[in-house]
């Protein structure tokens, strides 16, 4: 039965308001704000879920991570290369999802269902993205094709089984492979525009490598049950949540030394506040997502990979100021 409310001489029914019958937006907002908020939240959740399962969210990260790298190097930003980075990561992660349907059916059934249902479209989009990424890279600088190809081939090697063997099945190796792919993309893409001294290159590479290594292990914490059932010995499966947490905290702590050294050498000082935020935000999500018996869903995508969205926004603000 519909709930009845009185507004002046009117009687309003929840079903009428929900269906938009005879009443204006003001009545709707006055008497049923909870319905409006629930509707907006539901649409927002569906939008985020679509971005995640379609690999668009991680592709946005692939645009923003090297964007931040351009700012650290203080060189002119190439949007051709940023779009190429977006497209190649979109392709790589779709390949991984196509080959990981079995594990995802346990860990992330929504994602597995989306890929299964749209397999032909996903394959077409993956191939097209790869071709366009290579074309844009070549137009900017033929050298950049090697940078774009590196994470792609590492992604293929990581995802595909050869004689019942794949890198993903070796404890820790797949985390290093993924982190190295992201670090190469982030640290080396700006070099296709302007070469820098070796020390800043090494510092930026190490920063991205450690951050991305931590992120991959945090995602393995989310997937621990499915990986255990599938016989995949990830770091959390092999060492457990608590030991994995301690390992990640130790890795993140090396960035404190990195910050001090970079500041002492006079590097990245304009973005010091952004880098400090990045390190301490890392402490927060390691402690949060490595809690015992914590049920982790798509929030890990938003809060961990979404870190680079926050970093890019902070960096833009610092640049403008």
Secondary structure, DSSP 8 states (H G I E B T S, - for coil): ---EEEETTEEEEHHHHHHT-S--HHHHHHH-HHHHHHHHHHHHHHHHHHHHHTTHHHHHHHHHHHHHHHHHHT----HHHHHHHHHHHHHHHHHHHHH-HHHHHHH-HHHHHHHHHTHHHHHHHHHHHHHHHHHHHHHH-TTHHHHHHHHHHHHHHHHS-SSS--GGGSTTHHHHHHHHHHHHHHHHGGGGT----HHHHHHHHHHHHHHHHHHHHHHHHHTHHHHHHHT---HHHHH-HHHHHHHHHHHHHHHHHHHHHHHHHT-SGGGHHHHHHHHHHHHHHHHHHTSTT----THHIIIIITHHHHHHHHHHHHHH-
